[in-house]
């Protein structure tokens, strides 16, 4: 019923732990974006079927390619720096059995994708994100991708995001920036501007990060993300010794979300 699908490239430092956490799935597929480290041998040692991505790049495209090599009807998808809860495959399978019973009874509300809880280790916060889905569901976006179908329901498992060597691979340090830039050109949505700005923040490029966060806050979009963009903008201004602008941006983060504890603490 359930396949584990992992995508990555040159992430051997976290890959083995990721694949081991998927113990209990009915099949395990790893899509490799032409790694130059030992990722492929690690995946094979862990019992995964390895798919060579060739020239394919971007999270959605890699997951779509992997789904073509999956024989199970349902997929739980991880990045190389994710770890599923111990026993998580069994919990997911139990939830999917309930979904399939509804589907067999003709329930049109039976979901074809579901949320899990993702814990971001670097930022110490949790959020729901769709990671369990039917094999036929498509992904959108090259980087920071999302499912084209609206998730309904939550699987009671957690995926810990370890924030591994994704943002600064020695083999392609600008890879994420390139993918996000392409998304920004093709799909002009606020989310891509936010992620693009954040990549410059990760690099310590405060001027560039501030510029792109300034572009992001001009679009309303998702309010939680907008508040976060204002907070990042405040941090950029502070790094640039622009204290008054930093305080103003932080205040705007709290105007958007009055319960934003991280922004209140920074203020």
PyMOL commands that set and color helices and strands:
alter all, ss='L'
color gray80, all
select helices_A, chain A and resi 12-20+39-45+59-68+88-104+175-186+190-202+206-216+223-239+243-256+261-266
alter helices_A, ss='H'
color red, helices_A
select strands_A, chain A and resi 2-8+27-32+49-52+74-79+82-84+113-120+125-134+139-140+146-147+154-161
alter strands_A, ss='S'
color yellow, strands_A
deselect
rebuild
show_as cartoon
